[in-house]
Amino acid sequence: MQNLTKGDPRTYAFIGAAFEVHKQLGCGFSEPVYQEALAIEFSLRGIPFKREARIPILYKGVCLDTFFKPDFLCHDTVVIELKTLVRMTG
């Protein structure tokens, strides 16, 4: 992982926060649990974020009525989506 995040401290901070949440909670919870915990961890680490920010979607110049609402929008530019698995598949 060090090579993936070496040049980008933001990426390192996001991944570190996610690993801390997993270390504290372990596996088995639903996405909302991890989302709430990650929001706390982002706050503790001073990572600016918005939860489920409404991002407009344009299709051929027309603004759709539907918005994109990612789990987190960090630093106003980085989208983070959480996904949980019951178990890994081979």
Helices and strands as residue ranges (DSSP letters): H 2-5, H 9-25, H 31-44, E 49-51, E 55-59, E 62-68, E 72-74, E 78-80
